[in-house]
Amino acid sequence: MSSEQRTLRADARRNRERILASSRELFAQQGPQAQMDEIAAHAGVGIGTVYRHFPTKEALLTAMVRDRFQEFAEIAVLAEDILDPLEALENVIRSSAEAVEGDAGFQLAMMGSDQLEWEGIEEQKAVLADVVTRIIDRSGC
């Protein structure tokens, strides 16, 4: 959980989660044409609420990617307990691929990754890389 999520009031955290869920759904349906006002309406919040959490569409996409990388790291941490390192690595790859299979927002963000604010994602990427590196090191590859 990011420090922003920890400091949000419960209602603000719920709004943020609804915005992210709505954006994933609308990006899946409409691709990059999904608009912030449509996301707000779909989430049942005002446009000001969306912009308080995500000042730009790029910031929204960055948050979606950050959440997904956090999920990848959690998958890897769980897989690290698998004794066979090759099975553990296979589990990380398969589970991560399954997690993003229908997530057009994540896929869209990664295709336009030059527009992402990677600074906000570095921590999640580092955790994932550390765990996967430990699994690979165990395999002797």
Secondary structure as UniProt FT lines:
FT   HELIX           3..7
FT   HELIX           10..30
FT   HELIX           31..33
FT   HELIX           36..43
FT   HELIX           47..53
FT   HELIX           57..79
FT   TURN            80..81
FT   HELIX           85..100
FT   TURN            101..102
FT   HELIX           104..111
FT   HELIX           113..115
FT   HELIX           118..120
FT   HELIX           122..139
//
